[in-house]
């Protein structure tokens, strides 16, 4: 974050202004990514009028950065009408899309409407790997063609690559592709559980040894020794800090009008179909509960070596059952980085040891068992 | 002196954060915050009101400044904002050329 943006974020935090909102326009999608956390059926999306009204409310509440995402945003027939309205309200609009439906005409329109950036998911530079993740043959070519159209029009494009076991070997290929296309590239090793709590997708993520390999790649992390250094533990200021921007200067709105602290934090705080956006933001008990949490309130984590530089996501912790608890996926990352297990990992190990009690049998019993062939 | 007309660049993003105008450049996503005078210019930049009138009605009335000096400073500021592509300036009234006709909030 730039210095000035940080300053503005600090001011927004002080004034309780939701500076940054992600609005998902639809959960429908033309790809079927194996790791996706969404259910792609339409359960009653907000209408064009409802979304425009919500955008008016958001502008009045002080929202500046508006990320339009999904599902696939271009599946909404009113997408450009919504975007035009958002830009008329002078939001800084960022888009997240698979770009499969972006062609020359769409790229020109996005430029005309002054979109800040377009983030496009690319999982591999090889069609056989990317298309096996999206489950749509030809999708890599369509997405890369779209990047070329967008770049030709001078738009800022960011390639977003979610790292999984399936595409682990290809992240350097994706980065080379990004360099060739002259676009930015981000890499995220977190696979999110599904919004309904189903955790089956998490197993697609990279394992501990793969994470270690990524975290020791100097071309990704810079100074490996510094990145992987064991933290000194928290100071007083760090314990008073807020865990992240979710609910503080940022929130998420679903296609059905539900407001959550973040897209990765499905804790319901209200619905804009029944309440004004600003009232949910300011007065929802749930939003205020999230807002009240400081690092010192976290169970387990406050006693953890990693607390001062852990990437702990409160939303992932919530999906594990306790928004004040640890997020195991982030514990794994801290462990992969430093080789030091987190307080949560150590506690789990103790519990496991108490549950499975393996005791040495008395010598005579052991001999008897061997004699009957019961123990190989 | 030639009249100068200002209009907001429709490619920027903008929000008023408790009296402080935040502007993000459409060219390179650079973030700017505008001081009080620049905010007045931004809010008054409708493409039809000459800068001299903005200075007289919005700046001299609010700040105790001598009108000729205020106009000179405002013109310098307007040109600087134009160099960052936050405002567009012209010696003719400016019509809206984009489908985005920004409403400052």
Boltz contact constraints between the chains, C-beta under 6 A:
constraints:
  - contact:
      token1: [A, 2]
      token2: [B, 31]
      max_distance: 6.0
  - contact:
      token1: [A, 4]
      token2: [B, 31]
      max_distance: 6.0
  - contact:
      token1: [A, 5]
      token2: [B, 31]
      max_distance: 6.0
  - contact:
      token1: [A, 8]
      token2: [B, 22]
      max_distance: 6.0
  - contact:
      token1: [A, 15]
      token2: [B, 18]
      max_distance: 6.0
  - contact:
      token1: [A, 59]
      token2: [B, 105]
      max_distance: 6.0
  - contact:
      token1: [A, 64]
      token2: [B, 15]
      max_distance: 6.0
  - contact:
      token1: [A, 87]
      token2: [B, 100]
      max_distance: 6.0
  - contact:
      token1: [A, 88]
      token2: [B, 100]
      max_distance: 6.0
  - contact:
      token1: [A, 88]
      token2: [B, 103]
      max_distance: 6.0
  - contact:
      token1: [A, 90]
      token2: [B, 13]
      max_distance: 6.0
  - contact:
      token1: [A, 90]
      token2: [B, 14]
      max_distance: 6.0
  - contact:
      token1: [A, 90]
      token2: [B, 102]
      max_distance: 6.0
  - contact:
      token1: [A, 92]
      token2: [B, 13]
      max_distance: 6.0
  - contact:
      token1: [A, 92]
      token2: [B, 24]
      max_distance: 6.0
  - contact:
      token1: [A, 113]
      token2: [B, 100]
      max_distance: 6.0
  - contact:
      token1: [A, 114]
      token2: [B, 11]
      max_distance: 6.0
  - contact:
      token1: [A, 114]
      token2: [B, 26]
      max_distance: 6.0
  - contact:
      token1: [A, 114]
      token2: [B, 100]
      max_distance: 6.0
  - contact:
      token1: [A, 116]
      token2: [B, 29]
      max_distance: 6.0
